[in-house]
Amino acid sequence: MERTRDELVRLLAERGECSVAELAAEIGVSAGSVRRHLDILVAEGMLVSRLERQARGRPSARYALSAEAEERTSAEHYQRLLARLSPALQSLPAEIEGRSGADLVDRMFDQVAQAVAEEHRPRVNGRTLPERVSQTLRALSSEGILEEVEDAGDFFRLRNTGCPFRSTAAETHACCSADRRAIELLLGVPVEQVTTVAAGGHECEYLVRKDDEPGWVAGELLPVVGQQRTASAGGAR
């Protein structure tokens, strides 16, 4: 029984918000059984739920990891973050004088973004923007920064539904800004951060305009489009 609940937590960590039917289809058990496990996880504080209105019929319940659960499942990713912050901290002594605390935090997280981009840059080498968006999605899914991308015509919409550093991100905007900056460094074009989980949104969302890439060829499609998702292994900023 506990293994089923562990599987549900894993799926919600990877895919973000899901319905009972989606979870039941994925793990191959009845909707009634999944609902009972979800009720237990909600009572334990591991999940939160909300009702989504339907065009017809009753509202449908959708489930997601709670902030507490995201923190519990993110120990590995915090270790990555600390490993990247350490070199940034070592470089600060020469720059501390005359700077505010907030400015120094921004500086540290900007260096974290550069470290993330530098680590994944060999995997992002496409000639066109659509190629680089796909490569960036694959590279940063392992970091928990991106989960899916939608080709929305004039722009690409990049999303992530989880926030393994919710408590850190809630204390400083620099954590979320570092994610945006890492994406921007890999793509080589401006990236707009529209919403964040830390600010109360259901997802982190980024927009990348196609006209910022002069060499983009109209009609060229991404391997991953629309609502199709890629697997994510959690996150690290």
C-alpha positions, 0 to 999 in steps of 0.5 A: 500500500505504501509503495502505491503512495510512494509511486503517486508522490513520484509521479506528481513530483515528475509531472506536476498537478494530475487528476485521479483518472490520469494517475490511475491510468499511469499506475494501472489501478482503479480510480477508487483505489487511487482516490483512497491513497490520495485522501491519505496523502492529503491528510498527511500533508503531502498533497494539496488538491483543488477543484477544476471546473468542467465544461459539463458535469461536476468539477474535477479534483486535481492533486499536487505535491504540497510545499512540505512534500516538495522540500522532502523530495529535494534533498539531492537538489539542495546538495547541488545548489549548495555545491554551486553556491560555494564557489560563488561565496568564495568569490564574494570577499573582494566584492562585498564592500559597498554592496547591500545584502540583497545585491550580494544574494543576486550576485551569488545566484547569477553565478549559480545560473552561469554554472548551470548553463556552463555545465549543460552548454555542450548539450545545447548546440543547435543552429536554430532556436527550435533546436536549442529550445528542445536541447535546453528542455532535455538538459534542464529537465534533470535540474528540475528547471523545465518540464515541457515546452509548447510551440505557441506560434509566435513564441515558445512557452516553457513550463515547470510545475514543481519547485524543489526550492520553494522555501528558498525561492519564497525568501528571495526572488534571486532563486527564480531569476537564476532559473530564467537566466540559465535558460537565457544563457543556453538559448542565447535570446531573451527569456521572459519569466511570466509566473512562478510557483514561489509567487503563488502560481500553479507553475513557473512559465517562461516565454521565448519569442521566435522573432528574437532569433533572426535565423528561425525558419517558420514552420519548423517544429519541436520534437516536444510540442503542445501539452506533451511532457518530458520526464523530470528528475526533480530540480536544482538551481 
